[in-house]
Amino acid sequence: DAMVIQNPRYQVTQFGKPVTLSCSQTLNHNVMYWYQQKSSQAPKLLFHYYDKDFNNEADTPDNFQSRRPNTSFCFLDIRSPGLGDAAMYLCATRSGQGTYEQYFGPGTRLTVT
Amino acid sequence: KQEVTQIPAALSVPEGENLVLNCSFTDSAIYNLQWFRQDPGKGLTSLLLIQSSQREQTSGRLNASLDKSSGRSTLYIAASQPGDSATYLCAVHHYGQNFVFGPGTRLSVLP
């Protein structure tokens, strides 16, 4: 009964080589989030969608882009990964009504060589 | 700007002990507060969600309380087990805004 699915679970890319991470959900939630989490730190919000409305955090680098082609899918594109972008990337969803409980996927561990 | 802190940063207890993890926030006008568990290298698993109108929520051996006026929430774990070893994070939510996470408490339960 996977609800928030992230692929791949582990991604290795070379410095400067574009990479795309994907997230899908079976919950039909309006809101989808992308977080970056580095070791022993709290998750840091990169951006989120409310339906198709895109909201970028002020300090999210331009190197990070996102696409949400439909309700179920959301993608994180890193155009030119640097060594500092190595991290766990977490996708989360919540409904636009009700309790506003967040549901997280298992994460994608990105390594940059 | 909302700030969330969690004390202690790390905790080690023997199996069977009851323990309390703390979460403090500076802006008490929250909509809800959510506690999560994170195992090493994994995503976050939701444990409990407390709405601003509630004082506590319980799930099995876990009990979370909320005191909005003092800007505090506690997560009580009864009869701890080695399988409870993980990092526990709290996140606060203001209506119409995004979640703000605390840095987490790393818990080790020793057999």
Chai-1 contact restraints between the chains, C-beta under 6 A:
chainA,res_idxA,chainB,res_idxB,connection_type,confidence,min_distance_angstrom,max_distance_angstrom,comment,restraint_id
A,A42,B,F101,contact,1.0,0.0,6.0,A-B,restraint_1
A,A42,B,P103,contact,1.0,0.0,6.0,A-B,restraint_2
A,P43,B,F101,contact,1.0,0.0,6.0,A-B,restraint_3
A,L45,B,N98,contact,1.0,0.0,6.0,A-B,restraint_4
A,L90,B,G43,contact,1.0,0.0,6.0,A-B,restraint_5
A,T99,B,L49,contact,1.0,0.0,6.0,A-B,restraint_6
A,E101,B,L49,contact,1.0,0.0,6.0,A-B,restraint_7
A,F104,B,G43,contact,1.0,0.0,6.0,A-B,restraint_8
A,F104,B,L44,contact,1.0,0.0,6.0,A-B,restraint_9
A,G105,B,G43,contact,1.0,0.0,6.0,A-B,restraint_10
A,P106,B,G43,contact,1.0,0.0,6.0,A-B,restraint_11
A,G107,B,G43,contact,1.0,0.0,6.0,A-B,restraint_12
